[in-house]
């Protein structure tokens, strides 16, 4: 693992565990086993590294979305496949999940980074628009629709990651609840 990769990994882990204010650069450098000067050789600031980690995690969503499109599923099945893809990604990567929980609405994430990350989720916005146009989904604001769906996934992941008690039945219930929130009756 390169020093840059160590910095990214240990910053993600420390912020997930301690939050932004509980993760000074000296502690990140110590945990990564590097000198603080090395940190500055690779990154200008803690904000820069946080933004890069944020982009990398959001980029992974685009892969989940691409995979669901390649499957050529029916509309509801594609919704379920994508929902489960995001859920399983976070369950398998709890540190990244906890990092996003700490950072998602933090002012550290720059406007430019937020705009760049919007490109990664564009396929889901297009999917929602297609669902509205084809009569599968209610005609509500696409950002609201995305937030309703994403927050149901986050809640379910949180229960699994922190309490480890999401059964297959509960998972099916969560997906169905999420679907009903946006599906046209």
N, C-alpha and C positions, 0 to 999 in steps of 0.2 A: 504494500500500500504506500503510495507517495505521501509526502508531507501534506500536500494540499488535500488529498483524500482523507487523511487523518483529521485535519482541521475541520473539514465538512462533517465527517462522521461524529466526532466528539462534540462539536458545537450543536449538532442536531440532538444528540443524546442529553447534553447538559441542559439545553433550553427546554427540552421535553420534561426533564425531571425538576428543574429549578426555576424555570421561567427566564425571561430576558434579563431582568434586573439581578437575578441570582446567578448569572453566568458572566462574570467579568472575563475579559480577554486573558488575563493572567491565569485564571483557573482553566480556561479552555486550553491554553498552551500547555499547562502542566498536565492535564488529562491526556492530551495528544502526545506528550513526551517531546515537546519542542520548545525552543526559546521564544519569548514574546516577539523578538525581532523577526523571527522566521514567519510568524503570523502576519506581520506587516509586509513581509516580502511578497506574500501571496495575495493579501487582501488589504485594502486601504483602511477598512473599519469593520467593526462588528456588524454594522448595518449592511455592508456590502455582502458579507458572508450569509447573513440571514436571508437577504433577497435572493441570493444564488440557490440556497437550499430550498427556499419556497418555490422558485421556478422549477427546480429539478423534481420536486414532489408533484407539482401540478402537471408537469410534462408526462409523468407516468399515467395520469388520467387519460391523456390522448391515446395511449396504447390500449387501454381498456375499451375506450369508445370505438377505436378502429377495429378491434377484435369482434365486437358485437355486430358491426356493420358487415363484416366479412362472412358471418354465419348465415346471412339471408333468412332471418327468422321473421315470424309474424310480428305485428307491431307490439302487442302486449308481451310476447316472449322476448323481444329485443329489449324492452323496458326492464323486464325481470333479469335478463342476462347482464345488462349493464349495471343495474342496482347491485346484484350479487358480486359482480366484478369489483366494484368500488368497495363493497363491504369486505370481501376476502382480501383485497389489497391491504386495507387498513388493519385487519385482524392479523395478517401475516407480518405487518410492519408497524407494530404498536408505537415504536419510538417516533416514526414519521407522523403517525396519527396524533400523538400527544404534542409533537412540535407544532402541527397545524392548529391544534386547539389553543396553544399559547399565542400563535402568531396571526391567525387568519384575519382578525380585525384590528390588528396593531398598526399604528401610524408609521412604523418602521418600513413597512412594505411601500415602496414608491409607486407613484401613479403609473410610471412607465412599466414597472414590473407587473402591476395589476392588468394593464392593457395587454401586455405580452401574454399573460396567463389566460386572458379571455380568448385568445386564439386557440388555446389548447382545448377549451371546453366548447368551442363553436359547434362541433358536431352534435353535441347534446342539445344545444339551442335549436339547431336546424331540425333535429329529430322531434323536438317539442312542437316546432312550427308545422312540421309535416303532420303530426298528430292532430293539431288543431285544424289544419286545412282538410284533412281526410275524415274529420268527425270523430276521432278517437278520444280527443282530449278537450276539456273545457277551454273556452277562449278567455284566458287570463294573461296578465303580464308574464312574459317569459322568464324574467328574473325571479319573480315571485314563484313561479312553477319550479324553477331550478332550486330555489332555496327550500321550498317545501319538501322536495324529493331528497335533496342533499342532507337536510337536517334530520329526516327520518333515518337515513343511513347512519349518520353520525351518532344519533341516540342509540341505535341498535349496536353499533360498534362499541360505544362507550360501555354499555351493559356487558358485552362480551369481554372486553379488555379489562374492565375493572372488577367484574363480578363473576365472569366465566360461567354464565348460566343461560346462554342463548341456545335453546334446543332447536332442532329442525322445524318443529311446529311453530315456535315463536318466530323463527326467521320467516317462515311462510306468512305468518300473520302480519309481520312488519312490512313485507313486500306488498301484500294485499291492501293494507292500510294506506301505504304510500300511493299505490295505484288508484285507489278509490278517491284520494284527495284531489287527483287531477283528471281522472277519467270522466268522460261524458256518460251520464247515466242512461 
